[in-house]
Amino acid sequence: MRYLYLINISLLIGALFEGSSASAYVVRVVTGEVRSGPYYNPTITRCRRTAAWPTGTAVKWFRNLTSFPDGSNSTKALISAWSRWNSGAANINISTVGDSGGVAFDDGKNSIWFSTRDTEGFPGVAYVSYSNRCNIKEADIIFNANGPWTFFENAQHEPFKERPRNFTGVAVHEFGHALGLEHEDRYYNIMGADSSHLTRGYNSDTFYGPGEDGNNGLVALYGAASGRPDIGLTVMRYEGIDGEYSTHKFGGIRTTSGVLASSCPIDKIGGQKCYSVVKGKTYQMEVTVENNGTAGAPSSIPINIYLNSKIDLSVGSFLVTRKVTVSRDVPYETKLSFTVPATAASKTYFFVSAEYAPPSGYSDRFSKNNAAFIPIYVQ
C-alpha cells in the first residue's frame, strides 16, 4: 500500500484556500473514471515519514445537510463507507455528523459535500492539508453532484453496467485518502479503480470494502485493532496499471489446462461473462481471497463450491470444499477446481459459486463479502 507523502504547495495555498497560512501543506487527490488528475506539486518536499492523523485522534467529518440529509439514501451510503474503515483492521476512530452550516476549504473543519464545480469533473476529490509536523490537520471530501450515482449496492452499477457509478465505492476510496492513503497501482485495491473493487454476493448484493491492502496501509499508519477477523471472496482480480491506478477485471472459468472456457450462447448474465461447460468435466474458478482483518481467522481457509440456479446459496448443490492458506499482506489470487455434475440439466444456465463459511469456533466481521459467483451454461 502506498501512503500520502507531504507535498509543499505553500505557493499555491493562497490561491486555493482563503485564509490559509504558508505553514500549511495541502494535497488534492481525485477519483477519476480510471485516471487521476495531477497533484499540485510545483515544489515537492517529502516528509521523513508518511502523513497521518495524530495518534489516538478521533476524527469527525461534518456532512453538509443540504447534500446529505438525515435518513437519506446518500447519507446511508456515506455512513456505510466510513464504517467499513472503522470496522477494519486498523486502530482508527472516525465518524460523521450532520451540519447545517456552510462549507469551506481550510477552515479547521473536516467537511463533506456535493458540488458541481469543486471536483473538476471527477467523481470525488479529497483535499488533505497537513501541519509542519506532517500530521493531517484537515481533510475535506467533495463528490460530483452531477453523478450519475446510485446509492444502492445491488449490481445495477459499474462494472456490471456502463453507468451509474456506485457512491459507496467512491466514498470508501476518498476516506482512504482522507486517512492518509495514496493511489495504488500494484495490486487489486480500493485505492486503485474503486468501481471494480467489490464483491458480488448473495442475491446480487454488492459490497465495497477497504480490502486487504487498504487495511494493511492503515495498520502501518495507525496500528492494528484487535479481534476483527474478516475473510473476503471475489471474482474480481488485478488486471494492470492505468496512470496511478490499478485496474481490475472479472475472473473466469478455465479448463484444467488453463484455457478460458468458451462463451455461452448468451455472452453475459447480469453483467458478467458467462462460460460454457461440459457435464462430468473439471474446471477452475478464478477467485481472489482477501484477509481483511486482524487475528482470529483460521490459518487454512475453507471455501465451499456450489452449483446454483441463481445467485443464492439456498438453491444450490454442494460440489466440493477447497482450502487456501493466506497471510494478511496482499490479495491472494487463486483457481479453485470443481467438476460439473453428470446429473446437471443440459442446456441450462447456472452459477458456480465459492463461499467462505467460518468454521466452528470462528467469527467473521462481514458476511456480504463471503461469496462470489460466475455464470455458466451446461451444454
Secondary structure as UniProt FT lines:
FT   HELIX           10..16
FT   TURN            18..19
FT   TURN            22..23
FT   STRAND          25..31
FT   TURN            55..56
FT   STRAND          58..64
FT   TURN            65..67
FT   TURN            70..71
FT   HELIX           73..86
FT   STRAND          93..99
FT   TURN            105..106
FT   STRAND          111..115
FT   TURN            118..121
FT   STRAND          124..130
FT   TURN            132..133
FT   STRAND          135..144
FT   TURN            145..146
FT   STRAND          149..150
FT   TURN            158..160
FT   STRAND          165..166
FT   HELIX           167..178
FT   TURN            179..180
FT   TURN            190..191
FT   HELIX           194..196
FT   STRAND          199..200
FT   HELIX           202..204
FT   STRAND          206..207
FT   HELIX           211..222
FT   STRAND          231..234
FT   STRAND          236..242
FT   TURN            243..244
FT   STRAND          245..250
FT   STRAND          253..255
FT   TURN            256..257
FT   STRAND          263..269
FT   TURN            270..271
FT   STRAND          272..277
FT   TURN            279..280
FT   STRAND          282..291
FT   TURN            295..296
FT   STRAND          300..308
FT   HELIX           313..315
FT   STRAND          316..325
FT   STRAND          332..339
FT   TURN            342..343
FT   TURN            346..347
FT   STRAND          348..356
FT   TURN            360..361
FT   TURN            368..369
FT   STRAND          371..378
//
